[in-house]
Amino acid sequence: MDDIKQLLLDKKEEEILKLMKREKKNIRDILLGIAENDSDWKFRRDAIKILGKAKINESIELLQKILLKDHLTVLRKFAAKAIGSIDDPAGIPPLLDALKTSKDPAVIVEISNALGCLKATEAIEPLVALLKTSKDGEIRENAAEALGLIGDKKAVDSLLGILKNDKEDWVRGQAAEALGLIGDKKAVPDLITTLTKDGGLGVAVKTATALGRLKDTEAVESLINFIQKGQNVENRRAATYALGEIGDKKAAEIFLELLESDEDETVRYWSCLSLGFMKYSKASNTMLEILKNDSSARVRKTAALSVRQLPPKSKKAIKELLGIKEAEVDPEVKEKIQEIILKIAEEQDCSSEMELIKKMEL
């Protein structure tokens, strides 16, 4: 026990977890003893944490006792978190019992998180009650997050109510994220309305992300309009990614526009990647320009991958690609361009780049 306590004191959790693989029962019993009886709450907290990380099912009974009866908030919080980490359905009833009786917001938040991690469908009703009645924004936010993780469509109507009416930006945003995770396309019209009308901090990012997850083409036009109205970089990234997730070719022109003009590397990256996945043939020349001129190696590398999906056919384009390869300074991008050239050579029944050059009189 002294050795384990010294490791806890030195914050060497990984060493304890390694020891547990070799001597699970001994180390488990020592940690259980520390978690239940040690006079120093910090040792108890750290032991509880490791019982959760190590997924010790036999600790659920003790963790339940701590969660329901311990006088220290910090230990009740860590007990709830540990039960969620153990990933055993046996932990759900203790968490539900604690949710009924707990008054401390910090503990309620951890219980909600744990129920979400365990995907406890039994918790939908009490979590919806928290969502509707709690005056604490953090509690409502975490209840929404947990409902999203549980992923049951029974929560959709309640989350839509929060999306429309909650006074806190971050709670509405979390409701949007949860709706995306649940995956019910019933939410699409309200998410589109939120995207276009809710200017709350961070709401648009989570709403756009949710629309991307739902992959409904109904959202494409609204996402395009949203980008075109001029957004901050976080909003542009989220909307661009969402359009890529949906994968509708109606978004191809906005991708081309962003690829040529957006100042943000990530926006250009997602635009480039999406055009490649779409196999949008009209993008071939733009891709060559990006491959030649974009300042970001990450974007050029992605352009190379997209060009490989849309290989140039004309003599002029192939000649330009050869020139781009010679001028490229990044070795990874150069390697990708070489792969494209060899693919074109193969399609032209040539065994090498040199043979391709001779055949096409380049």
N, C-alpha and C positions, 0 to 999 in steps of 0.2 A: 504493500500500500504506500509506503514511503517513497518507493521508486516511482510509482505512478503519479503521486502528488508532485514530485519534483518535476516530472515531465509536463504536468499540467501547469505548474508554476513557470516553466521555461517556454510555454506555448508550443510544445512539440506534439501537436495532435497527430501528425502523420506517423510519428514513431509509435504512439499508442495503438493506432489502427493497424500498423504492421505487426506489433506484438499480439494483437487480438487474433490475427490470422493464424498464429502459431499456438496460442494458448487462449482460445476464445472463452472457455468457461471461467478460468481463473481471473482473467482481466475483466470479464463481464461482471463477476461477483464483486470485485474490488470497486469498480465504477458504480455499481448499484449501491454499495455501502457508503461510498463518498457522497453520492447524490442524495441519499436519504438522511445521513446522520452527521456529516461533517459540520464542525462548528463555524467554519468560514464559508460564507455564502458564495464566494467567488469560486472555491473549489467545487461546490455543489453545482453551480451554473455550468462550469466547464465539463464536469462529468456528464451532466444532462445532455449537453451539446454533443458530446462524443457518442453517447448511447443512441442518439438520433442519427448521426452520420454513419455509424456502424450498422444501423438498421437492426438493433437488438430487440426482437419481438418480445422477449421475456421481460423487457423493462416497461411495457405499456401499463401494467397494473400500478407500478410505483409512480410513473409519470402522471397517471390519472389522479392518484392521491395528491401529488404535488399541485397539479392543476386545480383541483377542487378545494384544497384545504390549506395550502401553504400561505403564510402571511406576507411573503415577499412577492411583490408584483413581478420583479425581474425573473424570478424562478418560475412563476406560473406562465409567463410569456415563453420562456425557453422550453418548458415542458410541452406546451401546445405545439411549438415549432418542431420539437423532436418527434412527437407523435405523427405529425404530418410527414416527416422525413422517413419514418420507418416503413411507410407504404404498406400497411397491413389493415385490412377492413376492420379488424378488431379495435382499431383506434377510433373508429367513427362514433360509437355510442358514448365514450367518455367525452369526446369533443362536443357532441350535441348536448350532453348534460351540463357541461361547463358553459356553453353558450346561453343556456336558460338562466343560469345563476350569476354569471360574471357581470360586474358593474364597471370594472375598469376598462376604459376605451382601448388602452394598449393591449390588454389581454384579449379583448373581443376581436381586435384586428388580427392577432396571431391565430386565434381559433378559426376565423374565417379563411385565412390563408391556408391553414392546415386542411380544412375541409375541401377547399378547392384542389389542393395537391392530391388528395385522396379521391377526387371525383365523386364525392358523396352525394348521390341523388337524394338521399334522405334529408339532406340539409337545404334543399331548394326552398321549402316553405319558410323556415326560420330566417334564411338569408334574404329572401324577398321581403319579409317583415322588417328586417333591419334596413333594407334599401328604402323602404317606404316611410319608416317612422323615426329612424335615428336622426337626431339633430347634429350629430358629429359627422362632418364631411369626410373625414378619414375612414370612419366606419362604413359609410355608404360606398365610398370608393372601393374599399377592400371587399365588401359584399358583392359589388358588381364584378370585380376581378375574379372572385371565387366562382360566381355563377358562370362566367365565361370559361373557366377551366373545367368546370363540371360538364358544360357543353350540352345541357338538356334544353330542348325547345320550350319546355314549360315556363322558362324564365323570360322568354322573348317579350311578351306584352309588358311585363313590369319594367324591363330594361328600356323598352321604347318610351314608357312614361317618364323615366329618369332622363333619357336622352332629350326629350322635349322640354321638360319642366324643372329639372334640378337647378338650383341657384348657383352652384359651384361649377366653374369651368372644368376642373380636373375630374369631377364626378361624371359629368356628361361625356367627357372624353373616354373615361373608363367604360362607361356603358356602351359607347360605340365600339370600342375594342372587343368587349365581351360579345356583342352581337356578331361581329366578324368571326370570332372563334366558334360560336355556336353554329353558324353556317346556315341559318334559315333565311332564304331570299325574301321572305315576307318583310324583312327589315330594310330592303334596298330603298324604297321610296322615301322613308323617313331619314335614312342616312344621306341620301342625295339632298334633301331639304336642309339638313344640318350642315352639309358641306357648303352649300351656297349662302346660307343665312346666319349661321352661328359664328360669330367672330371671337369667341372665347379663346383664351390662351391655350394653345396645344390641342384644341378640339379638332381642327381641320386635319392635322397629321393623323390622329387616331381614326378619324372618320374615313379618310382616304385609304388608309391601310385596311380598314374593315371592308370597304368596297372592293379592294383588290382581292382579299381573301374570298369574298363571295362570288367573284368571277362572273358577274352578271353584266351582259353587254348594255343593259339599260343605263348603266352608270357612265358609259364611255363619253358621251357628249358633255355631261356635266363636269367630268374630270378635265376634259380638254378646255372647256370654257373657264374653269377654275384656274388653270395654268395661265391662260391667255390674259386674264385680268391683272396679272402681275402679282406675284406672291413672294414671300420671303423664301430663303433657300430651303428651310425645313419643309415647308409646304410643297414646294416644287419637287423636292426629292420624293416625298410620300406619294404625290399624285402621279409622278412619272413611273414609280415602281408599281403603283396600283394598275395603271394602264398596261404595263408589261405583264402583270399577273393575269389580267383579263385576256390579253393577247388578240384583241380585235384589230383588223387591219385599218379600221376607220381612224385609228390613232397614229397611223404611220406618218402622216404629214406633220403632226406636232412633234413626233420624235425627230424627224429630219430638221425641223426648225430649231429644236433644242440642241441638237447635235452640232449644228453650225454656229449657234449664237450664245448658248448659255455659258455663263462664266464659271459655273460649278462643275467640278470634275465628276462628282457622283451622278449628277443629272445627265451629263453627257454619256457616262458609262452605262447607265440603265437604258438610255435611249438607243445606244449602239447595240447593246445586248438584245433588246426587244426586237429591233429591226432584223437582226440575224435569225432569231427564233421564228419570226414571222415569214422568213425567206422572201422579204419584200424586194423584188427584183429592181425596182426603180431606185433603190438605195445604193446600188453598186458603185456608181461614180462618186457619190457623196462619201462612201466608205473609203475609197481610194484617197480622196482629199483629206479626210480625217487621219488616215494612216500616214500621210505625208506631212501634215501640218500641225496636228494637235500637240499641245505642249505637254500633255500627260502621257507617260509611258503606259499607265494602266488603261487609258482610253484607247491608245494605239494598239495595244495588245488585244483588246476586245474587238476593235475594228478588224484586226487580222482574222480573228475567229469568225466574225460575220462575213468577211470577204470569202473565207473558205466555204461558207454556206451559199454564197452568191458569187462564185468565181467569175472573173471577167472573161468575156469571150472574144472581144475584138483585138486585133493586132495592136492597136494604139494603147488599149488599156493594159495589155500584158507587158508591153514595152515600158509603160509607166510604172507598173508593179516591180519590174526588174530594177528600175532606177531608184525606186523607194527603198528596195532592199539594200542597195549599195550605200545609200545615204543614212540608213538607220543606225543609231549608236547604241540602242539598248539591245543586249544579246538575246533576251527572251523574245522581244518583238521580232528581231531579225530571224530567229529560228522559226517563228510562226509564219512569217512571210515566205521563208524557204519551203515550208510544208505546203503552202498554197501553190507555189510555183511547180513543185513536184507533182501535186495533184493535177494541175492543168496539163503538165507534160504527159502524165499517164492517160488523161482523157484524149490527148492528141496522138496517142500511140508512140510516145517518145520515152526512152529509158532514162534520160537525164535532162538537166536544165540546158546543157550545151546543145543537145540534140534538138530540143524545143526551139532554141534561138536560131539554129540553122534552118530548121524546117519552116519557121515563120519569117525567115529572112530579117531577123532583128539585129 
